[in-house]
């Protein structure tokens, strides 16, 4: 029944289009659903400090339409599980729209080699995921962080000299060379080197997209996925 419910949402999403969309953005995010008593799939999640299920919500990032919501256990999913769920959804989408373009978009929890390989296997699919810093990746961005710190200091000095408002943040964007050991090949990685009044805030994304410049890719295309959290909040408020 749960599987059929999740599938019916996808079918309703497809039916909501009078014409085949040229492109859809498949925004992915998990969200805590607190459980009480002996509910099936309920697990204790240390990140949320609660017993919960952790359903996967999928929204279309351009229209804001719900694609589906998939009930799943209250634990962080593996890349294999993410890919298994998304493959089922894409199979339904491809049955209706064989050649439209699909962009998979999500935070660092979805930067899985399984999802990357899935996108590689479809000529009409790309991915754009957040990427966590690590001991191998972070040092490669040191040069950009140094530039951002110097530029931010200069901007602050000028603001003080002319008694203007001190800038809150300075951001620089650049491609950097990096390939994780679990990736089957090298992908494009973009770094945002941000310096704020609170300190350094380096961020990374990984993508199969080639055309947008680093600033557009991060600030315009990736950051738009934050709207997904508002869509989830609206669903939860409506259900409440």
For each residue, the residues with C-beta under 8 A, 3 or more apart:
1: 4 5
2: 5 6 71
3: 6 7
4: 1 7 8
5: 1 2 8 9
6: 2 3 9 10 68 69 70 71
7: 3 4 10 11 68 88 92
8: 4 5 11 12
9: 5 6 12 13 66 67 68 69
10: 6 7 13 14 67 68 89 92 93
11: 7 8 14 15 92
12: 8 9 15 16
13: 9 10 16 60 65 66 67 68
14: 10 11 17 92 93 96 97
15: 11 12
16: 12 13 65
17: 14 20 21
18:
19:
20: 17 96 97 100
21: 17 24 62 97 100
22: 100 101
23: 62 100 101 102 103
24: 21 60 61 62 93 100 101 102 103
25: 60 61 62 102 103 105
26: 58 60 61 67 86 89 90 102 103 104 105
27: 58 59 60 61 105 106 225 227 228 231
28: 56 57 58 82 86 104 105 106 110 228
29: 56 57 106 107 225 228 229 232
30: 54 55 56 57 76 77 109
31: 54 55 57 232 236
32: 45 48 50 52 54 74
33: 52 53 54 55 74
34: 50 51 52
35: 39 41 42 51 52 53 74
36: 39 51
37:
38: 42
39: 35 36 42 53
40:
41: 35 53 71 72 73 74
42: 35 38 39 51 52 53 73 74
43: 51 52 53 73 74 75
44: 50 51 74
45: 32 48 49 50 51 52 54 74 75 76
46: 49
47: 76
48: 32 45 52 74
49: 45 46
50: 32 34 44 45
51: 34 35 36 42 43 44 45 74
52: 32 33 34 35 42 43 45 48 74
53: 33 35 39 41 42 43 71 72 73 74
54: 30 31 32 33 45 72 73 74 75 76 77
55: 30 31 33 69 70 71 72
56: 28 29 30 69 70 72 77 82 85
57: 28 29 30 31 66 69 228 231 232 235
58: 26 27 28 66 67 68 69 70 89
59: 27 64 65 66 67 228 231 232
60: 13 24 25 26 27 63 64 65 66 67
61: 24 25 26 27 64 103 105 224 225 227 228
62: 21 23 24 25
63: 60
64: 59 60 61 227 231
65: 13 16 59 60
66: 9 13 57 58 59 60 69 231 235
67: 9 10 13 26 58 59 60 89
68: 6 7 9 10 13 58 89
69: 6 9 55 56 57 58 66 235
70: 6 55 56 58 85
71: 2 6 41 53 55
72: 41 53 54 55 56 77 81 85
73: 41 42 43 53 54
74: 32 33 35 41 42 43 44 45 48 51 52 53 54
75: 43 45 54
76: 30 45 47 54 109
77: 30 54 56 72 81 82 109
78: 81 82 112
79: 82 83 112 113 114 115
80: 83 84 112 114
81: 72 77 78 84 85
82: 28 56 77 78 79 85 86 109 110 112 114 115
83: 79 80 86 87 112 114 115 117 118
84: 80 81 87 88
85: 56 70 72 81 82 88 89
86: 26 28 82 83 89 90 104 115 118
87: 83 84 90 91 118
88: 7 84 85 91 92
89: 10 26 58 67 68 85 86 92 93
90: 26 86 87 93 94 102 118 122 125
91: 87 88 94 95
92: 7 10 11 14 88 89 95 96
93: 10 14 24 89 90 96 97 100 102
94: 90 91 97 98
95: 91 92 98
96: 14 20 92 93
97: 14 20 21 93 94 100
98: 94 95
99: 124
100: 20 21 22 23 24 93 97 124
101: 22 23 24 124 125 126
102: 23 24 25 26 90 93 122 124 125 126
103: 23 24 25 26 61 125 126 127 128 209
104: 26 28 86 110 115 118 119 125 126 127 128 129
105: 25 26 27 28 61 127 128 129 221 222 225
106: 27 28 29 109 110 111 129 130 225
107: 29 110 129 130 225
108: 111 129 130 131 132
109: 30 76 77 82 106 130
110: 28 82 104 106 107 115 129 130
111: 106 108 115 116 129 130 131 132 206
112: 78 79 80 82 83 115 116
113: 79 116 117 180 182 183 184
114: 79 80 82 83 117 118
115: 79 82 83 86 104 110 111 112 118 119 127 129
116: 111 112 113 119 120 127 183 184 187 208
117: 83 113 114 120 121 184
118: 83 86 87 90 104 114 115 121 122 125
119: 104 115 116 122 125 126 127 208
120: 116 117 184 208
121: 117 118
122: 90 102 118 119 125
123:
124: 99 100 101 102
125: 90 101 102 103 104 118 119 122
126: 101 102 103 104 119 207 208 209
127: 103 104 105 115 116 119 206 207 208
128: 103 104 105 205 206 207 208 209 217 221 222 225
129: 104 105 106 107 108 110 111 115 205 206 207
130: 106 107 108 109 110 111 203 204 205 222
131: 108 111 137 189 204 205 206
132: 108 111 204
133: 137 138 141 202 204
134: 137 138
135: 138 139
136: 139 140 178 180
137: 131 133 134 140 141 176 178 189 204
138: 133 134 135 141 142 202
139: 135 136 142
140: 136 137 176 177 178 191
141: 133 137 138 144 145 176 191 193 202 204
142: 138 139 145 146
143: 146 147
144: 141 147 148 172 174 176 191 193
145: 141 142 148 149 193 195 200 202
146: 142 143 149 150
147: 143 144 150 151 172 193
148: 144 145 151 152 170 171 172 193 194 195 200
149: 145 146 152 153 195 200
150: 146 147 153 154
151: 147 148 154 155 170 172 195
152: 148 149 155 156 167 169 170 195
153: 149 150 156 157
154: 150 151 157 158
155: 151 152 158 159 167 170
156: 152 153 159 160 166 167
157: 153 154 160 161
158: 154 155 161 162 164
159: 155 156 162 163 164 165 166 167
160: 156 157 163 164 166
161: 157 158
162: 158 159
163: 159 160
164: 158 159 160
165: 159
166: 156 159 160 197
167: 152 155 156 159 170
168: 196 197
169: 152 194 195 196 197 201
170: 148 151 152 155 167 194 195
171: 148 192 193 194 219
172: 144 147 148 151 192 193 194
173: 190 191 192 193 213 214 215 217 218 219
174: 144 190 191 193 214
175: 188 189 190 191 214
176: 137 140 141 144 189 190 191
177: 140 186 189
178: 136 137 140 186 189
179: 183 185 186 187
180: 113 136 183
181:
182: 113
183: 113 116 179 180 186 187
184: 113 116 117 120
185: 179
186: 177 178 179 183
187: 116 179 183 206 207 208
188: 175 206 207 208 209 210
189: 131 137 175 176 177 178 204 205 206
190: 173 174 175 176 204 205 206 207 214 217 218
191: 140 141 144 173 174 175 176 202 203 204 214
192: 171 172 173 201 202 203 204 205 218 219
193: 141 144 145 147 148 171 172 173 174 200 202
194: 148 169 170 171 172 200 201 202 203
195: 145 148 149 151 152 169 170 199 200 201
196: 168 169 199 201
197: 166 168 169
198: 201
199: 195 196
200: 145 148 149 193 194 195
201: 169 192 194 195 196 198
202: 133 138 141 145 191 192 193 194
203: 130 191 192 194 218
204: 130 131 132 133 137 141 189 190 191 192
205: 128 129 130 131 189 190 192 217 218 222
206: 111 127 128 129 131 187 188 189 190
207: 126 127 128 129 187 188 190 217
208: 116 119 120 126 127 128 187 188
209: 103 126 128 188 212 217 221
210: 188
211:
212: 209 216 217 220 221
213: 173 216 217
214: 173 174 175 190 191 217 218
215: 173 218 219 220
216: 212 213 219 220 221
217: 128 173 190 205 207 209 212 213 214 220 221 222
218: 173 190 192 203 205 214 215 221 222 223
219: 171 173 192 215 216 222 223
220: 212 215 216 217 223 224
221: 105 128 209 212 216 217 218 224
222: 105 128 130 205 217 218 219 225
223: 218 219 220 226
224: 61 220 221 227
225: 27 29 61 105 106 107 128 222 228
226: 223 229 230
227: 27 61 64 224 230 231
228: 27 28 29 57 59 61 225 231 232
229: 29 226 232 233
230: 226 227 233 234
231: 27 57 59 64 66 227 228 234 235
232: 29 31 57 59 228 229 235 236
233: 229 230 236 237
234: 230 231 237 238
235: 57 66 69 231 232 238 239
236: 31 232 233 239 240
237: 233 234 240
238: 234 235
239: 235 236
240: 236 237
